[in-house]
Amino acid sequence: MTFVASTSLAMQRCHFHVEREAVARCPECKRFFCRECITEHEDRLICASCLQKISVKTRARGLRFAAVREAMLCFVGIVMAWVFFYALGRVLLLTPTKFHEGTVWEDVGATNE
C-alpha cells in the first residue's frame, strides 16, 4: 500500500497562505494554491506567477514581428496611395478637354435656352 495522502489535494495548504486549504494545483509549477492565489486562463487554473511568465512569452513573440508588420503596413499604404492617385490621374486623362477648359458648361447652358 502506497502513501498517497501527502499528495492529496484535501491535505494540502496554499503555497502563499499556509493557514488556508488548497483548492487547486497549478499545472505549470505543480504547487498548490487557495482560491485567491489561482485564476482561470484558457480553460485551466493557473497561479499568478506562471500566468505572468506565459504573458511575457506571448508579448515577446508579438514584439518579434512588430517591426516587420509595421514595415509591411507602411509599404501597403504607399502602394495603395500610388494606386489611388494613378487611378485618379487616369480618370482625369479620360475626361474631355472641354471639361478641363471650362467650355463644357457653356454648351450645357446653350442647350437649355
C-alpha positions in Angstrom: 0.0 0.0 0.0 1.5 3.3 -1.1 1.2 6.5 0.9 -1.0 8.9 -1.3 -2.3 11.2 1.5 0.6 13.6 1.3 -0.1 14.5 -2.3 -3.9 14.6 -1.9 -5.5 18.0 -2.5 -7.5 17.8 0.7 -4.4 17.6 2.8 -2.5 20.4 1.1 -2.2 24.1 2.1 -1.8 27.2 -0.1 1.8 27.9 -1.1 1.5 31.6 -0.1 -1.2 31.3 2.7 -0.2 28.4 4.9 -3.4 28.8 7.0 -5.7 28.3 4.0 -6.7 25.0 2.4 -5.5 24.4 -1.2 -8.2 24.2 -3.8 -6.2 23.6 -6.9 -2.7 22.7 -8.2 -1.0 24.8 -10.8 -0.2 22.6 -13.9 2.9 24.7 -14.7 4.8 24.9 -11.4 3.0 21.9 -9.6 2.4 23.9 -6.4 -0.9 24.1 -4.5 -2.9 27.3 -4.1 -6.0 28.7 -2.4 -8.9 30.3 -4.2 -7.4 33.8 -4.1 -4.0 32.7 -5.5 -5.2 30.9 -8.6 -7.0 32.1 -11.7 -8.5 30.6 -14.8 -6.7 31.1 -18.1 -7.5 29.3 -21.3 -9.8 26.9 -19.5 -7.4 25.8 -16.9 -6.5 27.0 -13.4 -3.0 28.6 -13.1 -1.1 30.6 -10.5 -0.3 34.3 -10.9 3.4 33.8 -11.3 3.0 31.2 -14.1 0.4 33.4 -15.8 2.9 36.2 -15.8 5.6 34.0 -17.4 3.1 32.9 -20.1 2.1 36.5 -20.8 5.7 37.6 -21.1 6.4 34.9 -23.6 3.4 35.9 -25.6 4.3 39.5 -25.5 7.9 38.8 -26.6 6.6 36.7 -29.5 4.3 39.6 -30.6 7.2 42.1 -30.4 9.4 39.9 -32.6 7.4 40.6 -35.7 6.2 44.1 -34.8 8.9 45.8 -36.9 8.2 43.6 -39.9 4.5 44.1 -39.5 4.9 47.9 -39.4 7.2 47.9 -42.4 4.7 45.8 -44.4 1.8 48.1 -43.4 3.8 51.2 -44.5 4.6 49.5 -47.8 1.0 48.6 -48.3 -0.1 52.1 -47.5 2.3 53.6 -50.0 1.2 51.2 -52.7 -2.5 51.9 -52.0 -1.8 55.7 -52.2 0.0 55.2 -55.5 -2.8 53.1 -57.0 -5.4 55.7 -55.9 -3.5 58.7 -57.4 -2.7 56.6 -60.5 -6.4 55.8 -61.0 -7.3 59.5 -60.3 -4.8 60.6 -63.0 -6.2 58.1 -65.5 -9.8 59.4 -64.9 -8.6 63.0 -65.4 -6.9 61.9 -68.6 -10.1 60.3 -69.9 -12.2 63.4 -69.2 -12.8 65.6 -72.3 -10.6 68.6 -72.9 -13.8 70.8 -72.9 -14.3 69.9 -69.2 -10.8 71.0 -68.2 -11.1 74.2 -70.1 -14.5 75.0 -68.7 -16.2 75.3 -72.0 -18.4 72.3 -71.3 -20.6 74.4 -69.1 -21.2 76.9 -71.9 -22.5 74.1 -74.1 -24.9 73.0 -71.2 -26.2 76.5 -70.8 -26.7 76.8 -74.6 -28.9 73.7 -74.8 -31.3 74.9 -72.1 -32.2 78.1 -74.0 
